Amino acid sequence: MSINDTWDRLKGHKRSLLIYHNLFDSEEGRDVLADLASRFRVFGTTFDPESDRASAFNEGARNVVLDIIKRARTSPETVLARLEQTEAHDRRSDI
C-alpha cells in the first residue's frame, strides 16, 4: 500500500467520523442513540440463560451501539442521561 493510499483511507475515515458526530449531535440523533441503547441493552445484561448463541448475538448488537457512541464522539454516560431524560418525559406524558 502506498503513502497516497494510506492518506486517502485516513481522510475517508476522518470524514466518516465527522458524519457520525454531525448526525448524532442533533436532538433527533441523541434520541436515536438513547433508543438504540435501550433496545440493545447497552446498560443492562446481554446474558440469556437459555442460549449461548442468543447471549453472543445480544452482546454483538450491544457492541455495535457502543461503537456508534464512540464514533459519534459522545459517551455512554451522556447517552444514559438522555435515556433517563426521555423515559422521565414519557412517564409524565402518560399521566
C-alpha positions, -999 to 999 in steps of 0.1 A, spaced: 0 0 0 14 34 -10 15 65 11 -12 80 -11 -35 50 -5 -29 53 33 -36 90 32 -68 85 12 -80 59 37 -73 82 67 -92 111 50 -121 87 44 -121 75 80 -119 111 93 -148 121 71 -168 91 83 -162 101 119 -173 136 112 -205 123 97 -213 102 127 -206 132 150 -228 156 130 -256 131 127 -258 121 164 -251 156 177 -286 167 169 -317 164 191 -330 136 169 -297 119 168 -294 119 206 -329 105 208 -320 77 183 -288 68 203 -309 67 235 -334 44 218 -307 21 204 -290 19 238 -323 9 254 -334 -16 228 -300 -33 226 -293 -34 263 -262 -11 264 -268 -5 301 -281 -40 310 -271 -76 308 -270 -93 274 -268 -127 290 -295 -152 281 -295 -182 304 -313 -203 278 -289 -198 249 -252 -191 245 -260 -181 209 -286 -156 220 -261 -142 245 -235 -138 218 -260 -122 194 -272 -98 221 -236 -88 230 -228 -82 193 -258 -59 190 -247 -41 222 -212 -37 208 -225 -21 176 -243 6 196 -212 12 217 -192 16 185 -217 41 172 -215 60 205 -177 61 202 -178 72 166 -203 99 174 -177 113 199 -201 111 229 -200 89 259 -222 61 273 -229 84 303 -242 111 281 -265 86 263 -277 72 296 -286 107 308 -305 113 276 -323 79 280 -333 87 316 -345 122 305 -366 106 277 -380 80 300 -390 106 326 -406 127 299 -425 96 286 -438 89 322 -450 124 326 -468 122 292 -486 90 303 -502 107 333 
